């Protein structure tokens, strides 16, 4: 996923001290710290992210 063209949005799991932004396409999901957008990023397969999300949204 080319992060320079990504559209990032704040995750609904973010709070006042822990802010996570998410960008996605059909195949992968990118995660980054919104307080340090130029820092490291984590990329996971979209299916794995969906499974993780479903585990927490019950």
N, C-alpha and C positions, 0 to 999 in steps of 0.2 A: 504494500500500500504506500503510495507516494505521499508522505506526510505534509509536504509543502503545499499540496492542493487539497488537503483534507478539511472538512468542515467539522470543527470540534464543538461539542455541546456539553454542558455541565450534567453530570450523572445525577439521577434522582437519589442516589445513595450518598451524595455529598452533604456535608453539614458545615458548621461555622469554622471548624478547625481542620477538617479533612476534605479537600476539594479534588474531585476526580473529573476529568473530562474524557469523553468518549468520541471516537470517530470510527465509522464503519463503511465497509462496502460489502459486496456479496460474499466475499471469501474470508475476510479478516476484520478484526476489531482492534483498534488502537486505544490504549489507555495512557493518560499522562496526568501529572500533578498540575492543576490549574495555577498554582502559585509559582511554578517553575516550568512554563510551557516550552522553553528551549532545552530543558534537561532531558533525561532519559525517558524512553517510551517503551511500553510493553505491547507486543502484538500477539494476539491469539487467534486461532481459527474461529470463525463466526459460530459454528456449531458448538464448540466448547464454551464460548462465552454465553450462548443461549442456555446451555445446560446449567452453567454456574448461576446465571440470573434466575432461572426457574427455581433453583434450590433455595434462594433467598427471598423469593417473592410469594411464598406460600401463605 
